[in-house]
Amino acid sequence: MQLLEYFAWSYLDNKKVITYLSIIGVILIFLQLFLISYTIKNPTYRKYMLTLLLGYIILYCIFVLPTARFNMKKGVNGHLVWEWLDWSKLFIMGVLFFYIIPFVLDKSILAVIFTIVSVSYSLYNYYEYNTWGTMWCYFSNVLWVYLLGISVYKYYYGVKNVWAGMY
């Protein structure tokens, strides 16, 4: 998403490029939701979440996609306004469900807290400025610090497989 935003800022005046970037953005969001759901440890829960996500994507294609405005512009707060994310509250709650519930199902308390905080900040920006803030920026930066910290901790305490037990 960060790379997409970079290109969006670079080509903000080129409507054709912005349209293509907006379409890629929708695909990336659904890909993120798929990957988050796919990481659920319990195979039964994973299957249910992936099935729900497929149903959600089908509903999106029926009810939202036909009227989507694939455009981006600069918002009053200096962030991008993603007009293609101007969804009803029902669809926004659906996306938030797919961001948070997989971490709840895996009982990953830190991930739940971080996701709720970052999503809350993004919702504030959305309802205040019609922008989504910098949720992906925060998420990617905090994630690499977390993974580095876990790696150093496990290495320091002699865990042979540094990544064991993380997923």
C-alpha positions as CSV (number, residue, x, y, z in Angstrom):
1,M,0.0,0.0,0.0
2,Q,2.9,2.3,0.7
3,L,4.2,1.9,-2.8
4,L,0.7,2.5,-4.2
5,E,0.5,5.7,-2.2
6,Y,3.9,6.8,-3.5
7,F,2.7,6.4,-7.1
8,A,-0.6,8.1,-6.3
9,W,1.2,11.2,-5.0
10,S,3.6,11.1,-7.9
11,Y,0.7,10.9,-10.5
12,L,-2.0,12.7,-8.6
13,D,-2.9,14.9,-11.7
14,N,-3.0,11.9,-14.1
15,K,-6.6,10.6,-13.9
16,K,-5.8,7.5,-15.9
17,V,-3.0,6.4,-13.7
18,I,-5.0,7.3,-10.5
19,T,-7.9,5.1,-11.8
20,Y,-5.5,2.1,-12.3
21,L,-3.9,2.7,-8.9
22,S,-7.4,2.9,-7.3
23,I,-8.3,-0.5,-8.8
24,I,-5.0,-2.0,-7.6
25,G,-5.7,-0.5,-4.1
26,V,-9.1,-2.3,-3.9
27,I,-7.4,-5.6,-4.9
28,L,-4.6,-5.0,-2.3
29,I,-7.1,-4.4,0.5
30,F,-8.9,-7.7,-0.3
31,L,-5.5,-9.4,-0.6
32,Q,-4.5,-8.1,2.8
33,L,-7.8,-9.4,4.3
34,F,-7.2,-12.8,2.6
35,L,-3.6,-13.1,4.0
36,I,-4.7,-12.0,7.5
37,S,-7.5,-14.6,7.5
38,Y,-5.2,-17.3,6.0
39,T,-2.8,-16.9,9.0
40,I,-5.5,-18.2,11.5
41,K,-4.0,-21.2,13.3
42,N,-7.1,-23.2,13.7
43,P,-8.0,-24.7,10.3
44,T,-11.7,-24.8,10.9
45,Y,-11.8,-21.1,11.9
46,R,-9.5,-20.3,8.9
47,K,-12.0,-22.1,6.5
48,Y,-14.9,-20.2,8.0
49,M,-13.1,-16.8,7.8
50,L,-12.0,-17.4,4.2
51,T,-15.6,-18.5,3.2
52,L,-17.0,-15.3,4.9
53,L,-14.4,-13.2,3.1
54,L,-15.3,-14.7,-0.3
55,G,-19.0,-13.9,0.4
56,Y,-18.0,-10.4,1.5
57,I,-16.1,-9.8,-1.8
58,I,-19.0,-11.1,-3.8
59,L,-21.3,-8.7,-2.0
60,Y,-18.8,-5.9,-2.6
61,C,-18.8,-6.7,-6.3
62,I,-22.6,-6.6,-6.5
63,F,-23.4,-3.6,-4.3
64,V,-20.3,-1.3,-4.1
65,L,-18.2,-1.9,-7.2
66,P,-20.8,-0.7,-9.8
67,T,-20.9,2.7,-8.2
68,A,-17.3,3.0,-7.0
69,R,-15.4,6.2,-8.0
70,F,-11.9,5.1,-8.8
71,N,-10.2,8.4,-7.9
72,M,-7.8,9.8,-5.4
73,K,-7.2,13.4,-4.4
74,K,-5.4,15.4,-1.7
75,G,-7.4,15.9,1.4
76,V,-7.6,18.9,3.7
77,N,-5.4,17.2,6.2
78,G,-2.7,16.5,3.7
79,H,-3.5,12.8,3.3
80,L,-5.0,11.1,0.2
81,V,-8.7,10.9,-0.1
82,W,-9.4,7.5,-1.6
83,E,-12.8,8.1,-3.2
84,W,-13.0,4.4,-4.0
85,L,-13.2,3.7,-0.3
86,D,-16.3,5.8,0.2
87,W,-18.3,2.8,1.4
88,S,-21.4,2.5,3.6
89,K,-20.8,1.9,7.3
90,L,-21.9,-1.7,6.9
91,F,-19.2,-2.4,4.4
92,I,-16.6,-0.5,6.5
93,M,-17.6,-2.6,9.6
94,G,-17.1,-5.7,7.4
95,V,-13.6,-4.8,6.5
96,L,-12.8,-4.0,10.2
97,F,-14.2,-7.4,11.1
98,F,-11.8,-9.1,8.8
99,Y,-8.9,-7.1,10.1
100,I,-9.6,-7.7,13.8
101,I,-11.3,-11.1,14.2
102,P,-8.4,-13.3,13.0
103,F,-6.2,-11.9,15.8
104,V,-9.0,-12.5,18.3
105,L,-9.4,-16.1,17.2
106,D,-5.7,-16.7,17.6
107,K,-5.7,-15.0,21.0
108,S,-2.9,-12.6,19.9
109,I,-3.6,-9.9,22.4
110,L,-0.8,-7.5,21.2
111,A,-2.0,-7.8,17.6
112,V,-5.6,-7.2,18.7
113,I,-4.7,-4.1,20.7
114,F,-2.5,-2.7,18.0
115,T,-5.1,-3.4,15.3
116,I,-7.9,-1.7,17.3
117,V,-5.7,1.3,18.0
118,S,-4.6,1.8,14.4
119,V,-8.1,1.1,13.1
120,S,-9.6,3.6,15.6
121,Y,-7.1,6.3,14.5
122,S,-7.9,5.5,10.8
123,L,-11.7,5.7,11.5
124,Y,-11.2,9.1,13.2
125,N,-9.4,10.4,10.1
126,Y,-12.0,8.9,7.9
127,Y,-15.0,10.5,9.6
128,E,-13.2,13.8,10.3
129,Y,-11.4,14.3,7.0
130,N,-12.6,11.6,4.6
131,T,-9.1,10.1,4.6
132,W,-7.8,6.9,6.1
133,G,-4.7,8.3,7.8
134,T,-1.5,6.3,7.7
135,M,-2.7,2.9,9.0
136,W,-0.5,0.9,6.6
137,C,2.5,3.0,7.4
138,Y,2.0,2.5,11.2
139,F,1.3,-1.2,10.7
140,S,4.3,-2.0,8.6
141,N,6.7,0.0,10.8
142,V,5.4,-1.5,14.0
143,L,5.4,-5.0,12.5
144,W,9.0,-5.0,11.6
145,V,10.0,-3.7,15.0
146,Y,7.9,-6.4,16.6
147,L,9.4,-9.1,14.5
148,L,12.9,-7.8,15.1
149,G,12.3,-7.7,18.9
150,I,10.9,-11.3,18.9
151,S,13.9,-12.5,16.9
152,V,16.4,-10.8,19.3
153,Y,14.5,-12.1,22.3
154,K,14.4,-15.7,21.1
155,Y,18.0,-15.6,19.9
156,Y,19.2,-14.1,23.3
157,Y,17.4,-16.9,25.2
158,G,18.7,-19.7,22.9
159,V,15.6,-20.6,20.9
160,K,16.9,-22.7,18.0
161,N,14.0,-21.9,15.6
162,V,13.6,-18.1,16.0
163,W,10.2,-18.1,14.3
164,A,8.7,-21.1,16.1
165,G,5.5,-20.2,17.9
166,M,5.0,-16.9,16.2
167,Y,2.1,-18.0,14.1
